Structures are given as C-alpha cells and as structure tokens.
Amino acid sequence: MSRSLSLKLLLFVALGLVSLPATGATWFVRPDGGTRYTQTRLANRLSAQCDGLADAPYPGSGTNRHCAFNDVRFLWGDATANNNQKWVIEGGDTVILRGSIQDGTTYRIGWANASSGLDPKTKDYWGTAGDPYSSGPPALPSGKPGAPTRLLGGNYGHCHDASSRTQLHGGYGVSSVLRLDGSSWVDLECIDITDFSSCGRAAQVHGCNTNPGTLDDYASSGILWGNTSTHDTLQDVSVHGIAGSGMLGPTGDGTVFEYLSVLGNAAAGWNADSGNGTTGTGSLLVRHFNFSWNGCAEQYPMVDALPYADCTDDNVGGYGDGFGSATIPSKPGWRAVFDQGVASYNTQDGLDALHLNGAGSSTTVTNTLAYGNMGQQVKIGGNQAIVRDNTIFANCNALRQPIPGTPSGYNSRLSDFCRAADTGIFISVNDGSTTVFEHNVVYSAGSTMLQVGVNESCGTPSCIIRQSHNTFLGFQKNRANGYPSESTGEYPNPVYIEDALKAYQNTESTFDHNTTFHFRPSWKCPNTRMHEKDATCTDPHRKDETWHLYGFGEIIPAGAGGSTTTKPHAGPVRRPSLLALPCIAALAGLSTGVYQLRRRTSSDGPSQTPQG
C-alpha cells in the first residue's frame, strides 16, 4: 500500500467514514473439553475446569485452564442449581462447536432427563428447575454490522454434506433448540438441529408426552424467529425430525438462508406464523433449500431409507406446509425470494405464501422443483408474484402411494389429497403491480394446472400479468394416474382465471409463446378470449412426458441448468450409522410448553369452470 493511500485510509478511519470490523472473543466447545469456569460474566463457579477460550482439550487436572467447554449448554448456563440462563458470550463473539454427525458427536439442549434438569452422572443442572419447556438457550446476543455473532459447526466453510454438520438435539420438552427471535447480525453455519424422539405434536398417533416426570425426549421447534430478527444468515443448516415445526415465526429485514434443509418435521417445515400477531418484514432470500416430508414424524432411531412415518393432515388435526405464512399484512412489506430449491411430499402445500401480503410485499419463486405435495405445489397470493424457471409436477396424490423407502403405513391417516380444488399452482393479480409467470414447466393430471386469482378489484390498467414461454403438459384424470374414484379420463384445464380476465385483457399484459398439450376440449388454444398470442398447441417433445405416481422421473427441471438439475439435498442424519441416506428425489422418483398448532383454513376455491 502506498504511503499516500495509507494516510487517506487513516484519515477516513479517524473521521468515522470507514467501519472496520470489531474483533470479538472466540469460544470453543468440544467433546474432550472441560466444565465451565466463570468468574467475571456470571455467578462464580471457581472449581470448574476450562475458560472456553481455547480450541484445546482439558489437560486432565487443574481449574481455570485455557481449554474448551465440553457441553454447549455451558455457553448460557453455569450448571449450578440456580442455573442462570444468560449467554456467557457477547454480541460479536464467535462460537465454534467441534465434532460432527460423521464422528458421532451430538450436543444436548434442555433437561438431562424426563423428570429433572439434574444430570445424575455429572451432578450438573441444565435448564430451569421445574420448567423443562424454558430450559433451552435464550435468544442469541445480537452482533453489529461487520461484527456478527457467529455460531459455527466445526466444519464450517466445507459443510454442504449433511453428515459433516455439528448436531444439536433438543429434548425433554424444550420449546426451541435455538432462538433467534429478536437477534440481529447473527451467522449460523454448519449446524444440524433435531430431537431424539419419533413422537409428534400435530395429531400423530405417537403423540409426545408433555408431563414432567414422564416427558418424551422431544423439542417443539427447531429455530424460533421474530420479525425484529434482522440481517441474520443461515448457511448449511439442517432442521429435521422436530415434534412441531422445524422453524417457527417470521423474519425481519436482510435475512439470508443458503443451503437450508427442513425435512420431516411433524407439524410443518417453516411455519412463519408464531401465533403472536406478527408477520415478516423486509427482505428474505432462501436459496438452495429443501422443504420436504413435513407433516410426517421422522423415525428415531431411523430404520427406513425415507424415515418419515405417522403422517397427518388437516383432516385429523395436522398441518403439513413446507413453508406457510401468517394471515397478517406486513408493515413494511415482506419481500421473499425462494431460489434453487425443492418442495416435495409435504402433507399440505409445498410453498404457501398465500397470505404474504401488505403494501410493498412480494414473493418470488425461481429455479425450483415442486412435486408430490398434497395441496398446491406453489401458492402466492400477495401483492406481487414472480414465478419463473420452475418445474412443477402437480401430483397431489403422490402420498397415496407406497413410495419405496418409506415405512409401511406411513400414509394410513392421510386423506385430504388435492385440497384447494385440485389446483396445482395458485397466483394472484393485483392493481398497481405486475404478476409474472414465465419459463415454467407444469405437469398435471388434476382439475386445473394454474389458478389465477384477484387479490383486489383488478379494475385498472395497472393490474398486469405477464405469462409467457411456459409449457403445460396435461394427463388424464383417472385411476391409473392416481385418482382412485375417477374414471372420466378428462384432461386438465390449463388456466382457471376466476375474475382475472381483466388482467389478461389489459394492454400492458402479455400472454404469449406458451405451449399447451393435452387439455380439456372446452379450452381454446390459442385462447383468444385471454388475448393469447403465438401459442403452440402440440407435443413439446420433452425428454420425459410420462405421468409418475410419485417422484418426477427423468423430467429435466426448467431454469437453463439451474441447481435443480442436480440431486436435491440428501436426507437428514441423526446417527453415524445412517450416513448413507439416499437422495429423497432419487428414491421417490413455546415457553409454556403448550404447542399452539395453527390450522390454516383451506383456500378451496369455487367450482372451477374452464375458461375458453
């Protein structure tokens, strides 16, 4: 660096024009560490072994040695009978958790057993006496711009493989394994979150015992969020096998999730409605994601290749969305982007953003593979929708089938197949915004492939839709294609427009260059009533034009080589002996301790008359 440039930089720093990242402490947890010595930040525990500030094992003797903690719970509790639930770390600090699923490491969160926080082996107390539900960690302390608080698995930076992540398992009734509600500028990376029970809290046959003394070893949610949680980043995180929702609550501005798997959670994958009257705000980016098999309880221990059993839907009191939003307008708007992901085999909808609305709100779904969900595969009803470069296999009967790799009887209590009027996709048009549906490939044997609703009046020229370069492939609705009570052999209605015809007829709208093959006789191709232009009404000759009862066969996802052309994320791992879980897609072709299950009303529409 030149002398003149150095002087300029020093001047900028002196004037406060450049913000240099602050350096916080780095804490370590490892299985061969020691117990926590604290003298300054919490009540004294002077007889203990390690200060937690070195990546080193406990040497075997002495107190207050420079070595790692041996239990993650020492980060917020001192293990005394008056266990203070307060983080020893501060905002801007880094925590590195050594060990991974691959080498058999797992860290418990919550009580030590079903009746007490006291561990009889170590004589340490974990959590809140008499209250197992509040015995998890407090919300992580917030960092600052340039100096986030970081909670990292030991293999961070090289952690796409699920077995390389560090596992946290919540248990004995703990409300949340981790809390980020109100936490800002937090990085969470290379972490696997689960519990060690197959019970569920969403009307499963094996319901969780919630009574202290006989508690099952479950957690009600994996990660708790709030819309004051801003500028948080998750990368290479798995949340699976939770007795309630994998993630619960909305997020705030600047939230980014990369390589997020939310699989086999008994109530829902990500239920963004925490029931406290709030919803999300600001920007949200979810990229390289997998929301699958939610509404089913994950086996423990895992036995089957697809270890998802005891599935429930809304007909028996379950839930089952992969992602679902609250019925509250966002103020300011929530701008959610889902890119390069998978949403499959959820017992309600795949991606349900029907209620993500409010001025300035929008939902974007791109380069995503959605298939086999019992309701709609993608549902967007907010102020603005962008659905582009996706492959959507609208097989809402997939979970009727005995899918190879699943436990026998996994679907015996499922019945609400093809809810929401047997429609594969729902989007809405609105005054003052443009709805985009472009470059998608849709396969369907259902009643309707795409339903376009009206969120407002659509009575102005500013209610615009751009629907172009899509491919719609229809298949017969009959027993052979998964509809056990159907024998008409009827093909789908490609588009049902409710009151949205005005949008298609507005001069700024476009409905062009779409390919539609196999459709009801009442559908006109091109559909001149909807001002369709440059339509192709013949076979598009795609590589795979077969209807699959489950999975998606050899269908090549849309998106010009996006990530969904590769295998979706592998299944979760709880024990080292189950590292080789196969690819899901490849095989298938609160503090009170009372979990409030939200039951969303169906968006079942009116009887759908073909528009032609």
JOBELTA-V279136 format. One record per run of one state. SS is the DSSP state (h for helix, s for strand, l for the rest). FROM is the first residue (numbers start at 1). TO is the last residue. If there is no record, write none. Layout:
# JOBELTA-V279136
((SS & FROM & TO) (SS & FROM & TO))
This chain:
# JOBELTA-V279136
((l & 1 & 2) (h & 3 & 14) (l & 15 & 25) (s & 26 & 34) (l & 35 & 35) (s & 36 & 36) (l & 37 & 49) (s & 50 & 50) (l & 51 & 64) (s & 65 & 65) (l & 66 & 68) (s & 69 & 69) (l & 70 & 71) (h & 72 & 75) (l & 76 & 93) (s & 94 & 97) (l & 98 & 100) (h & 101 & 103) (l & 104 & 105) (s & 106 & 110) (l & 111 & 117) (s & 118 & 118) (l & 119 & 124) (s & 125 & 125) (l & 126 & 127) (s & 128 & 128) (l & 129 & 130) (s & 131 & 131) (h & 132 & 134) (l & 135 & 143) (s & 144 & 144) (l & 145 & 146) (s & 147 & 147) (l & 148 & 148) (s & 149 & 153) (l & 154 & 161) (h & 162 & 164) (l & 165 & 165) (s & 166 & 171) (l & 172 & 173) (s & 174 & 179) (l & 180 & 185) (s & 186 & 195) (l & 196 & 199) (s & 200 & 200) (l & 201 & 206) (s & 207 & 207) (l & 208 & 218) (s & 219 & 224) (l & 225 & 232) (s & 233 & 240) (l & 241 & 244) (s & 245 & 248) (l & 249 & 254) (s & 255 & 263) (l & 264 & 267) (s & 268 & 271) (l & 272 & 281) (s & 282 & 292) (l & 293 & 296) (s & 297 & 298) (l & 299 & 305) (s & 306 & 306) (l & 307 & 307) (s & 308 & 309) (l & 310 & 313) (h & 314 & 316) (l & 317 & 322) (s & 323 & 324) (l & 325 & 333) (s & 334 & 344) (l & 345 & 350) (s & 351 & 353) (l & 354 & 361) (s & 362 & 366) (l & 367 & 368) (s & 369 & 371) (l & 372 & 377) (s & 378 & 380) (l & 381 & 384) (s & 385 & 388) (l & 389 & 390) (s & 391 & 394) (l & 395 & 397) (h & 398 & 400) (l & 401 & 405) (s & 406 & 406) (l & 407 & 418) (h & 419 & 422) (s & 423 & 429) (l & 430 & 432) (s & 433 & 438) (l & 439 & 440) (s & 441 & 444) (l & 445 & 447) (s & 448 & 454) (l & 455 & 462) (s & 463 & 468) (l & 469 & 470) (s & 471 & 474) (l & 475 & 476) (s & 477 & 477) (l & 478 & 478) (h & 479 & 481) (l & 482 & 489) (s & 490 & 490) (l & 491 & 492) (s & 493 & 496) (l & 497 & 500) (h & 501 & 505) (l & 506 & 509) (s & 510 & 512) (l & 513 & 514) (s & 515 & 517) (l & 518 & 527) (h & 528 & 530) (l & 531 & 532) (s & 533 & 533) (l & 534 & 535) (s & 536 & 536) (l & 537 & 562) (h & 563 & 565) (l & 566 & 569) (s & 570 & 570) (l & 571 & 575) (h & 576 & 578) (l & 579 & 582) (s & 583 & 583) (h & 584 & 587) (l & 588 & 612))
